[in-house]
Amino acid sequence: MLFARLGLPHNWRARAQYTLLESEFGEGLSFIRLWERWRQEPTRPVRLHFVALSPSLVEAPVLRARLRAQTPPEVHDLVEQLVRQWPLNMPGTHRLDFEELDVTLTLAVGPVERTLPSLAAAVDAVLFSDHVENAQGPLASLWQKSLPRLARDPARLWLALADGQIVQGCQPSTLSSAEHTYSVTEHMLRQPEIEKEQRHAVVVGAGIAGAGVAHALALRGWRVQVLDVAHRRSQAHGGHLAAALTPMVTRDDDIRARLSRAGSLRAQARWSHVSQEVLWRCGALQLERVSGRIVDLAGVLEGLTLPEQWVRYVSCAQASDIAGLPLNRGGLYFPSAACIRPERLIEALLQTPGIECADVQVERVEKVNGQWQVVDVLGEVRAQAPQVILASAFGTQALLQQSERLNQDARIAAMHQLGGEITLLPQQLLAGGPRCIVSGDGYVLPSLDGLCAVGSSYVHGAQQIETSREGVRGNLSRAAGLLGRPELSELFNNGESHIASNQACAQALMGWAGWRAVLPGRLPAIGPIAHTEGLWVATGFASRGLTWSSLAGDLIAGALSGEPLALERDIMDKISQT
Ligand SMILES: Cc1cc2nc3c(=O)[nH]c(=O)nc-3n(C[C@H](O)[C@H](O)[C@H](O)COP(=O)(O)OP(=O)(O)OC[C@H]3O[C@@H](n4cnc5c(N)ncnc54)[C@H](O)[C@@H]3O)c2cc1C
């Protein structure tokens, strides 16, 4: 019945991708049925993308019970796969992948007035529910206005109405000319289909951003060459013992908060294969601040509809209990936040089949006969491919400049870099260290290899960056403030203390120093370089490289593979302004 309503298999024959939008996901019955048919059909498209709107999500056990009651036992395995990835009930875009990414489910959760305009997808068919089909007034006009924008080809858009009627093609666009202005997101969604043998990309930069992009492309069957300067790469994160992957919240759930939520969720899903020694969920406390810009953290949560499994307010006693150390204030607790060994994570991602790494200092890129040539400092072409992604942090600006592709009005032209360092404190100085990330003004991470990473400093205008006594002092003072242990500030005071007079101990404290590439507004740049074909960037990750890396990878690799994007359009419109 569902299959016939969608005009299948005829409508997906000879297609590499087929994307369906369902107006209301409900309990997911259509998704399970379509997925099951896709598995059986010899003429199926290579990849099936199911996009659906849902005002909210039921809990996973409820979904399981309802779906099992309505489906035959043969598909219960699919139900289980869906339930295993089922997200928490949070507004935004949730991406679930099945069948090694050949089947994707994109759930847009929230009120339809918000989710429909912010869908970033190009769809072939729409499956309507009764409720939407019979709608009058604003809901009907919202759909009318949205369909031409969402259709991959408006003349061929297949509309399956709830009463069994089928309409092909949608009304011409009612958008005003102002709404029709060129959007980079639109350009990303309408990439020409890339033949299998053309799926070859070069990624410049093997840091956190480059590894995320290379991994996402390789998972989609791309051949990826990753180029980096070996000694610089080892400097980039060698000694960066541990880092934090934490979401953030703001009272109005602004773009940065939504992006951090999307990024954290993507990282949890995409990196779920990584060993617990490299990435482990330890949770994070964000303590109330006692100086500077004080925010009422309990009040921040009041207007938000976020589940307790994602974030909750905890008292001082509860926070101490969670951290396993006496703390002197409460704050927000994010149970799914994680600690990561950056260098080992990068290594693990770059070992994905399909990725080759080479030691090259890239000077510039240039387009020759439809291929991007990647040229080193000696002027030699070291790689070429139809797609190049510059993920070289602050170096991206110089690369674009040297390639004569840097528009002076572009966000990347205004990128700058900020130095900083972490300090490694022997765990015995912190009674074994906290069990979770403790943050606020700075952070203290749980012990790893007997050391707790404390961070981090922000150094403006530096030409070179290295660990310093000043940096250590600053970090110790952050740890002292967070843990309510003023004596920690004294540990390193000019030769008077035990630590400062003990050279070995002082050396151990010197942790790691590195750079952050920062764009105006502290939002990353993820997308194509305007008015070029095949040149992309993933840069400007500031202090949130771990939160944004896997999402950046999925956005670029997803666009190149014709997928719906795993992020709302309004956020995409900001970050894709490169
Ligand atoms: C002290 C400190 C603490 C931090 N803590 C955290 C934390 O807890 N959590 C978090 O999420 N983030 C943290 N960050 C931020 C995080 O490190 C960055 O966001 C992240 O490294 C950005 O990733 P990237 O790949 O863009 O840059 P990098 O990881 O710096 O990688 C860029 C790579 O590009 C290469 N490259 C550059 N130019 C060229 C070229 N011309 N040719 C070839 N290769 C090139 C470089 O060699 C380098 O390997 C911290 C940063 C600092 C400084």
The ligand as a MOL file (V3000), in Angstrom:
LIG
                    3D

  0  0  0     0  0            999 V3000
M  V30 BEGIN CTAB
M  V30 COUNTS 53 58 0 0 0
M  V30 BEGIN ATOM
M  V30 1 C 45.1860 24.8380 25.3150 0
M  V30 2 C 44.0600 24.3460 24.4580 0
M  V30 3 C 43.1150 23.5100 25.0180 0
M  V30 4 C 42.0480 23.0440 24.2410 0
M  V30 5 N 41.1120 22.2200 24.7850 0
M  V30 6 C 40.0930 21.7770 24.0390 0
M  V30 7 C 39.1000 20.9300 24.5840 0
M  V30 8 O 39.1560 20.5390 25.7420 0
M  V30 9 N 38.0780 20.5350 23.7750 0
M  V30 10 C 37.9900 20.9440 22.4610 0
M  V30 11 O 37.0410 20.5610 21.7720 0
M  V30 12 N 38.9230 21.7350 21.9210 0
M  V30 13 C 39.9530 22.1720 22.6720 0
M  V30 14 N 40.8790 23.0100 22.1240 0
M  V30 15 C 40.6980 23.4570 20.7420 0
M  V30 16 C 41.1280 22.3980 19.7420 0
M  V30 17 O 42.4650 22.0260 19.9720 0
M  V30 18 C 40.9330 22.9620 18.3390 0
M  V30 19 O 39.5900 23.3590 18.1780 0
M  V30 20 C 41.2770 21.9210 17.2850 0
M  V30 21 O 42.6100 21.5200 17.4050 0
M  V30 22 C 41.0000 22.4520 15.8920 0
M  V30 23 O 41.2380 21.4090 14.9830 0
M  V30 24 P 41.8960 21.7050 13.5630 0
M  V30 25 O 42.0150 20.3940 12.8820 0
M  V30 26 O 41.1600 22.8100 12.9170 0
M  V30 27 O 43.3200 22.2590 13.9050 0
M  V30 28 P 44.5840 21.4190 14.3570 0
M  V30 29 O 44.1630 20.3040 15.2130 0
M  V30 30 O 45.5520 22.4240 14.8600 0
M  V30 31 O 45.1290 20.7940 13.0070 0
M  V30 32 C 45.4990 21.5680 11.8920 0
M  V30 33 C 46.4950 20.7480 11.1020 0
M  V30 34 O 46.7020 21.3810 9.8370 0
M  V30 35 C 48.0570 21.2270 9.5000 0
M  V30 36 N 48.4270 22.2430 8.5260 0
M  V30 37 C 48.3140 23.5920 8.6490 0
M  V30 38 N 48.7830 24.1990 7.5390 0
M  V30 39 C 49.1870 23.2080 6.6990 0
M  V30 40 C 49.7800 23.1980 5.4040 0
M  V30 41 N 50.0550 24.3380 4.7570 0
M  V30 42 N 50.0820 22.0110 4.8380 0
M  V30 43 C 49.8320 20.8460 5.4930 0
M  V30 44 N 49.2870 20.8100 6.7210 0
M  V30 45 C 48.9670 21.9690 7.3200 0
M  V30 46 C 48.7860 21.3670 10.8360 0
M  V30 47 O 50.0850 20.7840 10.7650 0
M  V30 48 C 47.8520 20.6400 11.7890 0
M  V30 49 O 48.2000 19.2710 11.9390 0
M  V30 50 C 41.9550 23.4510 22.8770 0
M  V30 51 C 42.9380 24.2840 22.3190 0
M  V30 52 C 43.9790 24.7360 23.1010 0
M  V30 53 C 45.0280 25.6020 22.4850 0
M  V30 END ATOM
M  V30 BEGIN BOND
M  V30 1 1 1 2
M  V30 2 1 2 3
M  V30 3 2 2 52
M  V30 4 2 3 4
M  V30 5 1 4 5
M  V30 6 1 4 50
M  V30 7 2 5 6
M  V30 8 1 6 7
M  V30 9 1 6 13
M  V30 10 2 7 8
M  V30 11 1 7 9
M  V30 12 1 9 10
M  V30 13 2 10 11
M  V30 14 1 10 12
M  V30 15 2 12 13
M  V30 16 1 13 14
M  V30 17 1 14 15
M  V30 18 1 14 50
M  V30 19 1 15 16
M  V30 20 1 16 17
M  V30 21 1 16 18
M  V30 22 1 18 19
M  V30 23 1 18 20
M  V30 24 1 20 21
M  V30 25 1 20 22
M  V30 26 1 22 23
M  V30 27 1 23 24
M  V30 28 2 24 25
M  V30 29 1 24 26
M  V30 30 1 24 27
M  V30 31 1 27 28
M  V30 32 2 28 29
M  V30 33 1 28 30
M  V30 34 1 28 31
M  V30 35 1 31 32
M  V30 36 1 32 33
M  V30 37 1 33 34
M  V30 38 1 33 48
M  V30 39 1 34 35
M  V30 40 1 35 36
M  V30 41 1 35 46
M  V30 42 1 36 37
M  V30 43 1 36 45
M  V30 44 2 37 38
M  V30 45 1 38 39
M  V30 46 1 39 40
M  V30 47 2 39 45
M  V30 48 1 40 41
M  V30 49 2 40 42
M  V30 50 1 42 43
M  V30 51 2 43 44
M  V30 52 1 44 45
M  V30 53 1 46 47
M  V30 54 1 46 48
M  V30 55 1 48 49
M  V30 56 2 50 51
M  V30 57 1 51 52
M  V30 58 1 52 53
M  V30 END BOND
M  V30 END CTAB
M  END
